[in-house]
Amino acid sequence: MGQKRRGRGNIASRFTLLFNNSRNSSPDAGPLKGNEMNQQDLAKILELHALWLQGNKDGEKANLQKVNLQKANLREANLRKADLHRADLRDADLRNADLREANLREVDLWNTILYGADLRKADLRGARLWGCLLHGATLWDPRIQDTEKEVSN
């Protein structure tokens, strides 16, 4: 008999824990450089995005354009149809993330872990994929013209 899967709990609290663990620095390290976004704001965006995907009128599509998410732990994050145009996701962990139909144009995915991520119909035009780990990722019908590629399995 298999193990029971733990409940995921509140999206905001789950993301706060993941975000704190991904920074590889003390809790007093300060905000991200570049287009800054604190963990509470990002958690709220993900929570509203989940509502939007469910068709809830209180929801809102995630707009993470040009946001610095370096080293962020976004495992199993639901970023389906999210706008991440020109976001910095270098060294981020997006294992098993749902990125279907996401706008990933010109996103920096240098050394990003995308094991098992779902990238079906994602727009990856101009994305930087150098050193990106894609083992088990689904890349059905992605848009990849003008993409810098050197990926690892």
Secondary structure by P-SEA (a helix, b strand, c coil): ccccccccccaaaaaaaaaaaaccccccccccccccccaaaaaaaaaaaaaaaaccccccccccccccccccccccccccccccccccccccccccccccccccccccccccccccccccccccccccccccccccccccccccccccccccc
